[in-house]
Amino acid sequence: MLTSIILYSGFAGITVFIGGLLANSFNHHIKETPVKYEITHTLMSFGAGIILSALALVLVPKGMEELGLFPLVLTFLAGAIAFMLLDQYLAKKGGQIATLLAMMMDFIPESIALGAVFAADYDTAALLAVIIGLQNLPEAFNSYRDLVQSGFSTKKTLTIFFGLSFFGIIGAMIGHFFLTDSPQLTSYLMTFASGGILYLLIQDIIPESKMEKNYLTSLGAILGFLVGIIGEKII
């Protein structure tokens, strides 16, 4: 069981690093053209759609299933307010890491849930790991761009991504050993993350992905959300 958890959660996490490597290759080996600009914004929209699907199809439903109305509302608002304050702090420092924060707010709770689910339903947990891994690719791709634009070097950014890729294993282990019998605690974590993710999407990620007089890039968000629908339907 432990070996399977490590392998599957490791796959879900390593795609963070792979997404960073792909973004690095794209930035350095593809010439600056309007087409490259459109591809970048389409991938940003695609990542936003995937994050939104995780929010709407996994995180919020889990909270609604386990929590009463008052704790649900309180926890959701706490997540939104916490990340509003964090966003304000980072804006003053000139940082541009909203996509990275949203990715981790999605990735960590799902990894914890992954570890908890393994004990009850192996097949569902394995499929969930694959979906998390696929989600992380475009999200990491976009996060790399944000960090580089914020002044991080390529080496530092890829080092950060390599370290973050192990959060999947850490989160899954926490979920397996400590939260298998605590569905409410997992739900609190997911609901808090939902509030934070929704704030970051509306405030930073979706406006950044928009292009004037270009309507096809918005389809990226639709396709990203569709990936979440397909994954949830399969599970």
LUMTI-121067 format. One line per 8 residues: number of its first residue (from 1); for each residue x, z, y of C-alpha. Coordinates in nm, 2 decimals. Layout:
<rs>
NUM = X Z Y | ...
</rs>
This chain:
<rs>
1 = 0.00 0.00 0.00 | 0.27 0.10 0.25 | 0.47 -0.22 0.18 | 0.16 -0.43 0.24 | 0.09 -0.25 0.57 | 0.45 -0.30 0.69 | 0.45 -0.67 0.59 | 0.11 -0.76 0.75
9 = 0.15 -0.55 1.06 | 0.51 -0.68 1.09 | 0.37 -1.04 1.09 | 0.11 -0.94 1.35 | 0.39 -0.80 1.57 | 0.67 -1.06 1.53 | 0.45 -1.33 1.69 | 0.50 -1.15 2.02
17 = 0.87 -1.23 2.00 | 0.80 -1.58 1.86 | 0.57 -1.65 2.16 | 0.85 -1.54 2.39 | 1.09 -1.78 2.23 | 0.85 -2.07 2.25 | 0.79 -1.99 2.62 | 1.16 -1.98 2.68
25 = 1.21 -2.32 2.51 | 0.92 -2.47 2.70 | 1.05 -2.35 3.04 | 1.40 -2.47 2.99 | 1.36 -2.79 2.79 | 1.05 -2.95 2.94 | 1.09 -3.11 3.28 | 0.89 -2.98 3.58
33 = 0.59 -3.22 3.60 | 0.22 -3.19 3.69 | 0.15 -3.22 3.32 | 0.37 -2.92 3.24 | 0.19 -2.72 3.51 | -0.15 -2.81 3.36 | -0.03 -2.71 3.01 | 0.09 -2.38 3.14
41 = -0.24 -2.30 3.31 | -0.44 -2.42 3.01 | -0.24 -2.18 2.79 | -0.30 -1.90 3.04 | -0.68 -1.97 3.01 | -0.65 -1.99 2.63 | -0.48 -1.65 2.62 | -0.74 -1.51 2.86
49 = -1.02 -1.64 2.62 | -0.85 -1.48 2.32 | -0.81 -1.14 2.50 | -1.17 -1.16 2.61 | -1.29 -1.23 2.25 | -1.09 -0.93 2.13 | -1.26 -0.72 2.40 | -1.61 -0.85 2.33
57 = -1.60 -0.89 1.95 | -1.37 -0.61 1.83 | -1.29 -0.33 2.08 | -1.63 -0.28 2.26 | -1.84 -0.31 1.94 | -1.62 -0.05 1.77 | -1.68 0.19 2.06 | -2.05 0.13 2.07
65 = -2.07 0.19 1.69 | -1.91 0.53 1.69 | -1.96 0.68 2.04 | -2.26 0.81 2.23 | -2.36 0.66 2.56 | -2.20 0.92 2.79 | -1.86 0.93 2.62 | -1.86 0.55 2.59
73 = -1.93 0.50 2.96 | -1.68 0.77 3.06 | -1.40 0.63 2.84 | -1.46 0.27 2.94 | -1.45 0.36 3.32 | -1.14 0.58 3.26 | -0.96 0.28 3.12 | -1.06 0.05 3.41
81 = -0.97 0.31 3.67 | -0.64 0.39 3.51 | -0.53 0.03 3.50 | -0.66 -0.03 3.85 | -0.42 0.25 3.97 | -0.14 0.11 3.76 | -0.20 -0.24 3.89 | -0.19 -0.11 4.25
89 = 0.14 0.07 4.18 | 0.29 -0.24 4.03 | 0.17 -0.46 4.31 | 0.35 -0.24 4.56 | 0.67 -0.28 4.36 | 0.62 -0.66 4.34 | 0.57 -0.67 3.96 | 0.37 -0.94 3.78
97 = 0.31 -0.81 3.43 | -0.07 -0.81 3.40 | -0.08 -1.04 3.10 | 0.18 -0.83 2.92 | -0.03 -0.51 2.99 | -0.35 -0.68 2.87 | -0.17 -0.81 2.55 | -0.04 -0.46 2.47
105 = -0.38 -0.30 2.55 | -0.53 -0.54 2.29 | -0.24 -0.54 2.04 | -0.18 -0.16 2.00 | -0.54 -0.04 1.94 | -0.60 -0.33 1.70 | -0.28 -0.25 1.51 | -0.39 0.12 1.48
113 = -0.73 0.00 1.36 | -0.54 -0.23 1.11 | -0.36 0.06 0.95 | -0.68 0.26 0.93 | -0.88 -0.03 0.77 | -0.62 -0.09 0.50 | -0.73 0.22 0.31 | -1.09 0.10 0.30
121 = -1.08 -0.28 0.28 | -0.75 -0.45 0.19 | -0.88 -0.81 0.23 | -1.03 -0.75 0.57 | -0.72 -0.57 0.69 | -0.50 -0.86 0.57 | -0.72 -1.12 0.76 | -0.73 -0.90 1.07
129 = -0.34 -0.89 1.07 | -0.33 -1.27 1.06 | -0.58 -1.30 1.35 | -0.39 -1.04 1.56 | -0.07 -1.24 1.50 | -0.24 -1.56 1.62 | -0.38 -1.38 1.92 | -0.03 -1.26 2.02
137 = 0.13 -1.61 2.03 | -0.04 -1.75 2.35 | -0.06 -1.40 2.50 | 0.32 -1.36 2.46 | 0.38 -1.71 2.59 | 0.20 -1.63 2.91 | 0.35 -1.28 2.94 | 0.70 -1.43 2.92
145 = 0.62 -1.65 3.22 | 0.49 -1.35 3.42 | 0.80 -1.14 3.35 | 1.05 -1.42 3.44 | 0.86 -1.49 3.76 | 0.88 -1.11 3.84 | 1.26 -1.14 3.83 | 1.34 -1.04 3.47
153 = 1.63 -1.24 3.31 | 1.57 -1.44 3.00 | 1.78 -1.20 2.79 | 1.60 -0.89 2.92 | 1.26 -1.05 2.87 | 1.33 -1.15 2.51 | 1.48 -0.81 2.44 | 1.16 -0.65 2.56
161 = 0.95 -0.88 2.35 | 1.17 -0.81 2.04 | 1.11 -0.44 2.09 | 0.74 -0.48 2.14 | 0.71 -0.68 1.82 | 0.76 -0.36 1.63 | 0.47 -0.19 1.79 | 0.25 -0.35 1.53
169 = 0.42 -0.16 1.25 | 0.42 0.16 1.45 | 0.06 0.13 1.54 | -0.05 0.05 1.19 | 0.14 0.35 1.05 | -0.03 0.58 1.30 | -0.36 0.44 1.21 | -0.30 0.47 0.83
177 = -0.16 0.82 0.83 | -0.36 0.99 1.11 | -0.67 0.79 1.19 | -0.81 0.67 0.86 | -1.05 0.97 0.86 | -1.10 0.97 1.24 | -1.31 0.67 1.34 | -1.43 0.84 1.66
185 = -1.07 0.89 1.79 | -1.00 0.52 1.71 | -1.31 0.43 1.90 | -1.21 0.63 2.21 | -0.88 0.44 2.21 | -1.04 0.10 2.18 | -1.30 0.18 2.45 | -1.04 0.30 2.69
193 = -0.84 -0.02 2.62 | -1.15 -0.23 2.68 | -1.19 -0.10 3.03 | -0.83 -0.16 3.12 | -0.83 -0.51 2.97 | -1.15 -0.62 3.15 | -1.00 -0.50 3.48 | -0.68 -0.69 3.43
201 = -0.87 -1.01 3.32 | -1.09 -1.01 3.63 | -0.83 -0.89 3.88 | -0.52 -1.08 3.77 | -0.52 -1.31 3.47 | -0.83 -1.53 3.52 | -0.77 -1.60 3.89 | -0.40 -1.68 3.81
209 = -0.50 -1.93 3.55 | -0.74 -2.13 3.78 | -0.63 -2.47 3.91 | -0.79 -2.64 4.21 | -0.97 -2.97 4.12 | -0.89 -2.93 3.76 | -1.18 -2.85 3.53 | -1.03 -2.91 3.18
217 = -0.80 -2.61 3.20 | -1.11 -2.38 3.19 | -1.18 -2.52 2.84 | -0.87 -2.34 2.73 | -1.05 -2.01 2.78 | -1.35 -2.14 2.58 | -1.13 -2.24 2.29 | -0.95 -1.91 2.31
225 = -1.28 -1.72 2.28 | -1.39 -1.96 2.00 | -1.08 -1.85 1.80 | -1.20 -1.49 1.83 | -1.55 -1.59 1.72 | -1.41 -1.78 1.41 | -1.19 -1.49 1.32 | -1.47 -1.24 1.35
233 = -1.70 -1.46 1.15 | -1.45 -1.49 0.87 | -1.40 -1.11 0.86
</rs>
